[in-house]
Every structure is written in structure tokens, then in C-alpha cells.
């Protein structure tokens, strides 16, 4: 996620690996001013992927925080 691409009316929810010394996020969910239906998910390009369970969990958390 390049934060230069985020506008002031968007919310970004990041998910990081607590066991990693890196401060990079694994998954970022961007919720624009249009709300949840327009939300997008970004996966860190430096990782090979994440499990479907982790992705589903992260999206569920982001959706619940989107209100």
C-alpha cells in the first residue's frame, strides 16, 4: 500500500504479523468515502500470499470496523 495514493476521506486498516520484526503490513483494506461496497484489499507484494482463512478474518474485521 502506497500511502501517497490514499486520500483524506479514505480509511486504511492494516494487518501485520505480530511475530515478524518487520513493520510492514501483510494486508491493507482501503475503505473510501463511498463506504464498504467500494472497499479494496491490497496484499503486500513482498510476500508470496496469505491463507484464505487469514484473508477472510481480515476482511471480516475490516468490515466490522467500517461501520
N, C-alpha and C positions, 0 to 999 in steps of 0.2 A: 504494500500500500504506500503510495507516494502522497504524503500529507499535503504537498503543494497542489494536489488535484482535489482536495476537499474544500468545499465552500462553507461559509459560516453558518448556513442553515442546515447542514448535514450533521448527523451523529455517527461516530465511528466507535464500534465496540470491538476491542481486540481480545484475542485469546492467546495466551502464552503458555509455554511448557514450564511448569514450576520447577522441574528437575534440570532444566537447562541453565547454563551460566549466561547464555545469550539473552539479550533484552528484546530480541525480535519476536514479533507475533507470528503464530502459525496460521491463524485465520483472522480476518478482519471482516466485519459486517458493516456496510455503509447504509445508513437509513437516511434518504434525502427528505426534504421538506414535504414531499408528496406522501410520505408515510411508508408503512410496511410493504404494500404491494409493489413499490418501486425499489425495494432494498436489493443490494447486490452483495455477493460474497467474494472475497479475494483470498487466495491461498498464497502463502509465501513462496516465491519461485525458487528459493534455495533449498526447499525440502522436496522429497520425492512424492509425498502425498500424506494424507491422514486417513484414519479409518472412517468408514461410513458412520459408525457409532459416535465418534468424536464430532464429525461434521453435523450429524443430526442433533446432538446435545448442544453444540454451539449455536446452531440456528434456533433451537428452542429457547435457549437463554436470551439470545438477542431479540427474539420476537416478544418474549415476555417483558423485556426492558423497554421495548419500543412503545409500549402502551397503546 
